[in-house]
Amino acid sequence: MLRGSLAQMNVLDLLQSLDMGRKTCALTLSNNGDKCSMYFTDGQINHALYGELKGDEAVYKVLTWGAGAFEIDFSRSSSEQTVTQSTQGLLLEGLRLLDESNRDTEPNALEA
């Protein structure tokens, strides 16, 4: 079991490390009472849960968490398959979605 703070190692770095190390484990993220569980097989996320969300959507929801805690349990895994993309694919798509939402919330200088 490995525990740490998301302030010291963010979600993106964690996911990339587990991917590169080809780890099989369960990763649990917690932040202000919210919890997300992700299950890895050989570094690829195969199953993720966050409240009612499953799969890709659950992963996207927590990519921006800068606070909270993580726990990696190398003795747990899941055979359930709810994620449709590779770990790298999820990260790239999650960053694209984040970039889009940031762009949508910025005041448009042309409209001012």
CYANA upper distance limits for C-alpha pairs under 8 A (distance plus 0.5 A):
  1 MET  CA     71 GLU  CA      7.44
  1 MET  CA     72 ILE  CA      6.14
  1 MET  CA     73 ASP  CA      5.23
  1 MET  CA     74 PHE  CA      7.01
  2 LEU  CA     71 GLU  CA      6.09
  2 LEU  CA     72 ILE  CA      5.52
  2 LEU  CA     73 ASP  CA      7.14
  3 ARG  CA     69 ALA  CA      7.88
  3 ARG  CA     70 PHE  CA      6.16
  3 ARG  CA     71 GLU  CA      4.91
  3 ARG  CA     72 ILE  CA      6.90
  4 GLY  CA      8 GLN  CA      8.04
  4 GLY  CA      9 MET  CA      8.09
  4 GLY  CA     69 ALA  CA      6.25
  4 GLY  CA     70 PHE  CA      5.87
  4 GLY  CA     71 GLU  CA      7.09
  5 SER  CA      9 MET  CA      6.90
  5 SER  CA     67 ALA  CA      7.75
  5 SER  CA     68 GLY  CA      6.56
  5 SER  CA     69 ALA  CA      4.93
  5 SER  CA     70 PHE  CA      6.60
  6 LEU  CA     10 ASN  CA      5.22
  6 LEU  CA     11 VAL  CA      7.19
  6 LEU  CA     65 TRP  CA      7.88
  6 LEU  CA     66 GLY  CA      6.24
  6 LEU  CA     67 ALA  CA      5.68
  6 LEU  CA     68 GLY  CA      5.87
  6 LEU  CA     69 ALA  CA      5.78
  6 LEU  CA     70 PHE  CA      7.03
  7 ALA  CA     66 GLY  CA      6.08
  7 ALA  CA     67 ALA  CA      5.73
  7 ALA  CA     68 GLY  CA      7.60
  9 MET  CA     13 ASP  CA      6.76
  9 MET  CA     14 LEU  CA      7.06
 10 ASN  CA     14 LEU  CA      6.78
 10 ASN  CA     65 TRP  CA      7.81
 10 ASN  CA     66 GLY  CA      6.61
 11 VAL  CA     15 LEU  CA      6.66
 11 VAL  CA     62 VAL  CA      7.90
 11 VAL  CA     63 LEU  CA      6.18
 11 VAL  CA     64 THR  CA      7.87
 11 VAL  CA     65 TRP  CA      7.32
 11 VAL  CA     66 GLY  CA      8.16
 12 LEU  CA     16 GLN  CA      6.66
 12 LEU  CA     63 LEU  CA      6.90
 12 LEU  CA     91 LEU  CA      7.65
 13 ASP  CA     17 SER  CA      6.51
 14 LEU  CA     18 LEU  CA      6.76
 15 LEU  CA     19 ASP  CA      6.60
 15 LEU  CA     87 THR  CA      7.75
 16 GLN  CA     20 MET  CA      6.50
 16 GLN  CA     87 THR  CA      8.13
 16 GLN  CA     88 GLN  CA      7.99
 17 SER  CA     21 GLY  CA      6.46
 18 LEU  CA     22 ARG  CA      6.43
 18 LEU  CA     23 LYS  CA      5.77
 18 LEU  CA     40 PHE  CA      8.41
 18 LEU  CA     43 GLY  CA      5.76
 19 ASP  CA     23 LYS  CA      7.11
 19 ASP  CA     42 ASP  CA      7.80
 19 ASP  CA     43 GLY  CA      4.25
 19 ASP  CA     44 GLN  CA      6.48
 19 ASP  CA     87 THR  CA      7.14
 19 ASP  CA     88 GLN  CA      8.42
 20 MET  CA     43 GLY  CA      7.06
 21 GLY  CA     42 ASP  CA      8.45
 21 GLY  CA     43 GLY  CA      6.97
 22 ARG  CA     41 THR  CA      7.94
 22 ARG  CA     42 ASP  CA      4.70
 22 ARG  CA     43 GLY  CA      4.25
 22 ARG  CA     44 GLN  CA      7.84
 23 LYS  CA     40 PHE  CA      7.15
 23 LYS  CA     41 THR  CA      6.91
 23 LYS  CA     42 ASP  CA      5.41
 23 LYS  CA     43 GLY  CA      5.14
 23 LYS  CA     74 PHE  CA      8.42
 24 THR  CA     39 TYR  CA      8.06
 24 THR  CA     40 PHE  CA      5.43
 24 THR  CA     41 THR  CA      4.80
 24 THR  CA     42 ASP  CA      5.60
 24 THR  CA     43 GLY  CA      6.70
 24 THR  CA     74 PHE  CA      6.96
 24 THR  CA     76 ARG  CA      8.41
 24 THR  CA     77 SER  CA      7.07
 25 CYS  CA     39 TYR  CA      6.43
 25 CYS  CA     40 PHE  CA      5.75
 25 CYS  CA     41 THR  CA      7.33
 25 CYS  CA     72 ILE  CA      7.19
 25 CYS  CA     73 ASP  CA      6.09
 25 CYS  CA     74 PHE  CA      4.81
 25 CYS  CA     75 SER  CA      6.86
 25 CYS  CA     76 ARG  CA      5.84
 25 CYS  CA     77 SER  CA      5.66
 26 ALA  CA     37 SER  CA      7.45
 26 ALA  CA     38 MET  CA      6.25
 26 ALA  CA     39 TYR  CA      4.99
 26 ALA  CA     40 PHE  CA      6.73
 26 ALA  CA     72 ILE  CA      6.22
 26 ALA  CA     73 ASP  CA      5.67
 26 ALA  CA     74 PHE  CA      6.95
 26 ALA  CA     75 SER  CA      8.26
 26 ALA  CA     76 ARG  CA      5.88
 26 ALA  CA     77 SER  CA      6.00
 26 ALA  CA     78 SER  CA      8.46
 27 LEU  CA     37 SER  CA      6.24
 27 LEU  CA     38 MET  CA      5.59
 27 LEU  CA     39 TYR  CA      6.73
 27 LEU  CA     40 PHE  CA      8.32
 27 LEU  CA     70 PHE  CA      7.44
 27 LEU  CA     71 GLU  CA      6.23
 27 LEU  CA     72 ILE  CA      5.08
 27 LEU  CA     73 ASP  CA      7.01
 28 THR  CA     35 LYS  CA      7.50
 28 THR  CA     36 CYS  CA      6.20
 28 THR  CA     37 SER  CA      4.97
 28 THR  CA     38 MET  CA      6.86
 28 THR  CA     70 PHE  CA      6.09
 28 THR  CA     71 GLU  CA      5.68
 28 THR  CA     72 ILE  CA      6.98
 29 LEU  CA     35 LYS  CA      6.11
 29 LEU  CA     36 CYS  CA      5.63
 29 LEU  CA     37 SER  CA      6.90
 29 LEU  CA     68 GLY  CA      7.76
 29 LEU  CA     69 ALA  CA      6.32
 29 LEU  CA     70 PHE  CA      5.03
 29 LEU  CA     71 GLU  CA      7.13
 30 SER  CA     34 ASP  CA      6.03
 30 SER  CA     35 LYS  CA      4.92
 30 SER  CA     36 CYS  CA      6.97
 30 SER  CA     68 GLY  CA      6.01
 30 SER  CA     69 ALA  CA      5.84
 30 SER  CA     70 PHE  CA      6.89
 31 ASN  CA     35 LYS  CA      7.06
 31 ASN  CA     65 TRP  CA      8.07
 31 ASN  CA     67 ALA  CA      6.91
 31 ASN  CA     68 GLY  CA      4.73
 31 ASN  CA     69 ALA  CA      7.07
 32 ASN  CA     68 GLY  CA      7.49
 34 ASP  CA     50 TYR  CA      8.42
 34 ASP  CA     51 GLY  CA      8.43
 35 LYS  CA     50 TYR  CA      6.69
 35 LYS  CA     51 GLY  CA      7.88
 36 CYS  CA     48 ALA  CA      7.72
 36 CYS  CA     49 LEU  CA      6.10
 36 CYS  CA     50 TYR  CA      4.95
 36 CYS  CA     51 GLY  CA      7.90
 36 CYS  CA     58 ALA  CA      7.78
 36 CYS  CA     62 VAL  CA      7.99
 37 SER  CA     48 ALA  CA      6.08
 37 SER  CA     49 LEU  CA      5.74
 37 SER  CA     50 TYR  CA      7.13
 38 MET  CA     45 ILE  CA      7.11
 38 MET  CA     46 ASN  CA      8.25
 38 MET  CA     47 HIS  CA      6.27
 38 MET  CA     48 ALA  CA      4.76
 38 MET  CA     49 LEU  CA      7.00
 38 MET  CA     59 VAL  CA      8.32
 39 TYR  CA     45 ILE  CA      6.13
 39 TYR  CA     46 ASN  CA      6.47
 39 TYR  CA     47 HIS  CA      5.68
 39 TYR  CA     48 ALA  CA      6.77
 39 TYR  CA     76 ARG  CA      8.45
 39 TYR  CA     77 SER  CA      6.06
 39 TYR  CA     78 SER  CA      6.41
 40 PHE  CA     44 GLN  CA      5.68
 40 PHE  CA     45 ILE  CA      4.85
 40 PHE  CA     46 ASN  CA      6.28
 40 PHE  CA     47 HIS  CA      7.78
 40 PHE  CA     77 SER  CA      7.07
 40 PHE  CA     78 SER  CA      8.15
 41 THR  CA     45 ILE  CA      7.00
 41 THR  CA     46 ASN  CA      7.19
 41 THR  CA     77 SER  CA      7.70
 43 GLY  CA     87 THR  CA      7.96
 44 GLN  CA     86 SER  CA      6.47
 44 GLN  CA     87 THR  CA      5.79
 45 ILE  CA     83 VAL  CA      7.21
 45 ILE  CA     86 SER  CA      7.46
 45 ILE  CA     87 THR  CA      6.27
 46 ASN  CA     55 GLY  CA      8.32
 46 ASN  CA     78 SER  CA      8.19
 46 ASN  CA     79 SER  CA      8.10
 46 ASN  CA     80 GLU  CA      7.32
 46 ASN  CA     81 GLN  CA      5.47
 46 ASN  CA     82 THR  CA      6.69
 46 ASN  CA     83 VAL  CA      5.69
 46 ASN  CA     84 THR  CA      8.31
 47 HIS  CA     54 LYS  CA      8.00
 47 HIS  CA     55 GLY  CA      6.26
 47 HIS  CA     78 SER  CA      7.45
 47 HIS  CA     79 SER  CA      8.37
 47 HIS  CA     80 GLU  CA      6.37
 47 HIS  CA     81 GLN  CA      5.70
 47 HIS  CA     82 THR  CA      5.39
 47 HIS  CA     83 VAL  CA      6.00
 48 ALA  CA     54 LYS  CA      6.00
 48 ALA  CA     55 GLY  CA      5.29
 48 ALA  CA     56 ASP  CA      7.78
 48 ALA  CA     58 ALA  CA      6.50
 48 ALA  CA     59 VAL  CA      7.06
 48 ALA  CA     82 THR  CA      7.25
 48 ALA  CA     83 VAL  CA      7.40
 49 LEU  CA     53 LEU  CA      6.37
 49 LEU  CA     54 LYS  CA      5.15
 49 LEU  CA     55 GLY  CA      7.02
 49 LEU  CA     58 ALA  CA      6.18
 49 LEU  CA     59 VAL  CA      8.44
 50 TYR  CA     54 LYS  CA      6.87
 50 TYR  CA     58 ALA  CA      5.60
 50 TYR  CA     59 VAL  CA      8.40
 50 TYR  CA     61 LYS  CA      8.48
 53 LEU  CA     57 GLU  CA      6.73
 53 LEU  CA     58 ALA  CA      5.64
 54 LYS  CA     58 ALA  CA      5.70
 54 LYS  CA     82 THR  CA      6.93
 54 LYS  CA     83 VAL  CA      8.31
 55 GLY  CA     59 VAL  CA      7.20
 55 GLY  CA     81 GLN  CA      8.40
 55 GLY  CA     82 THR  CA      4.96
 55 GLY  CA     83 VAL  CA      4.73
 55 GLY  CA     84 THR  CA      7.75
 56 ASP  CA     60 TYR  CA      6.82
 56 ASP  CA     82 THR  CA      7.94
 56 ASP  CA     83 VAL  CA      5.69
 56 ASP  CA     84 THR  CA      7.21
 56 ASP  CA     85 GLN  CA      8.05
 56 ASP  CA     90 LEU  CA      7.41
 57 GLU  CA     61 LYS  CA      6.77
 58 ALA  CA     62 VAL  CA      7.52
 59 VAL  CA     63 LEU  CA      7.05
 59 VAL  CA     90 LEU  CA      8.07
 59 VAL  CA     94 GLY  CA      8.48
 60 TYR  CA     90 LEU  CA      8.07
 60 TYR  CA     94 GLY  CA      5.73
 63 LEU  CA     94 GLY  CA      7.56
 85 GLN  CA     89 GLY  CA      6.08
 85 GLN  CA     90 LEU  CA      6.41
 86 SER  CA     90 LEU  CA      6.67
 87 THR  CA     91 LEU  CA      6.81
 88 GLN  CA     92 LEU  CA      6.68
 89 GLY  CA     93 GLU  CA      6.58
 90 LEU  CA     94 GLY  CA      6.33
 91 LEU  CA     95 LEU  CA      6.59
 92 LEU  CA     96 ARG  CA      6.70
 93 GLU  CA     97 LEU  CA      6.68
 94 GLY  CA     98 LEU  CA      6.63
 95 LEU  CA     99 ASP  CA      6.53
 96 ARG  CA    100 GLU  CA      6.71
 97 LEU  CA    101 SER  CA      6.72
 98 LEU  CA    102 ASN  CA      6.66
 99 ASP  CA    103 ARG  CA      6.67
100 GLU  CA    104 ASP  CA      6.70
101 SER  CA    105 THR  CA      6.89
102 ASN  CA    106 GLU  CA      6.87
108 ASN  CA    112 ALA  CA      7.31
